[in-house]
């Protein structure tokens, strides 16, 4: 089978797309596109005889009915540079293959993530792992937090360099470096699992920093397989799934009746209703 070349994807190969203050995402390589998905689904060779409309319809059918294996035939390889705390969230997605720079072999660069001032927020009252997006933090406090972050980064890297100057092993000298230090890796994943990653990491409940990486990678996936990406947006990214309990509560809402859910379920239910309102 000939290598499928997608002109939009070819145009962005090896180009760095900046993320955060010093990070980036780069599409290193890709294997297949929309045509590979339909070829795999039809178990055929060559271009086939189907029209683009039929191909688009088939891809939409596959996504809607969760026939995932044809999407696994498309593979994308990314070169990414991100803060370590972002990488540690990212690596939870264990369906990819990665190779990360090693602080045992390499001297780590003096590159740290410093958030923009408006990203300094209070702890959320209803999301134990997130920021409060409504209450403003005074500018003086925002600047104080930034000064603390920058000071800690300078001190940690100075101490790291002092240990290296004393010929202390790199694997030991690195251990006090903070989570804001930038790391890099090559990350290879198939399209089905990339879509799962994007659904979770583009969600408003995901940390803001990793959402910025997910958005860039989503734009790259769209160039590699536009029909598949459109189906992903329709049936995964912008879809809302209700549990049995939530479905019964929704029925009561539509009927104008009262419903009762525990606080956790209530928060999830309201979040889904708000998502529907935004899509209408």
C-alpha positions, 0 to 999 in steps of 0.5 A, a space after each residue: 500500500 502506498 504511503 498516503 500523503 495529505 497536503 495540509 499535513 505535509 505543510 506543517 511537518 517539522 514546524 514548531 508551534 509555540 505553546 506557553 512561554 517556552 514550549 512547543 509542539 511539532 508534528 514529526 511524522 504521520 502515517 495515513 489519513 482519512 483514506 487509510 481509515 476507510 481502506 482499513 474499514 473496507 479491508 481493501 487496497 489502493 484508492 478504491 472506487 468510493 467517492 469522498 462523500 461515501 468516505 466521509 459517511 463511512 468515517 462518520 458511521 465508524 465514529 458514531 458506532 464506536 468502531 475504533 480499530 480503523 482509526 488506530 491505523 493512522 499514527 502521528 508522531 509529535 516532538 513536544 516541549 512542556 513543563 514537567 508538571 504538564 508531562 506528568 499529567 500527559 503520561 497518564 495516557 499510557 496508550 502512546 509510545 514516548 522517549 523523553 530527554 534524560 536528566 541523567 545523561 543531559 544537563 538540563 537547560 535553564 528553562 522554566 514555565 512562568 505563568 502569565 499574570 492572569 493565570 494566577 488564580 485562587 483555588 476553586 471552591 467546587 473543583 478540588 484540582 482546579 482554579 477558580 475562574 470567577 474570583 479575581 486575584 488582586 494584581 499585587 498578590 499575582 505579582 507576589 506569586 510570580 516573584 516567589 515562582 521566579 525566585 525559587 526557579 533561580 535558586 534551584 537552578 543555581 544550586 543545580 549548577 553548583 553541584 555540577 561544578 563540583 562534579 556531582 552526578 547529574 542524576 543526583 544534581 537534578 533531584 531538586 529541580 522544580 516541576 516548572 522545568 521544561 522537558 522534551 519528548 517524542 510522543 507517538 500515538 494512533 488517532 483513536 487514542 489521540 482523540 481520547 486524549 484530546 477529549 479529556 485534555 480539551 475539557 474545561 476541567 483539565 488544567 489550563 496549561 495542558 489544554 493549550 497543548 491539546 488545542 495545538 495537537 487537535 489542529 494538527 490532527 485535523 490537518 492529517 484526517 479532516 473527515 475523522 476530526 469532524 466526526 470526532 468533534 460531532 460524536 466525542 468532543 461536543 457530545 454529552 453522555 448521560 448515565 441512567 440516573 442522569 437520564 431520569 433526572 433529565 426526563 424530570 427536568 424536561 417535564 418540569 418536575 423536581 429531581 434529586 441527586 447527591 452533590 457530586 452527581 448534581 455537579 456533574 449533571 449541571 455541567 452537562 446541562 451547561 454544555 448542552 446550553 452552550 451548543 444550542 
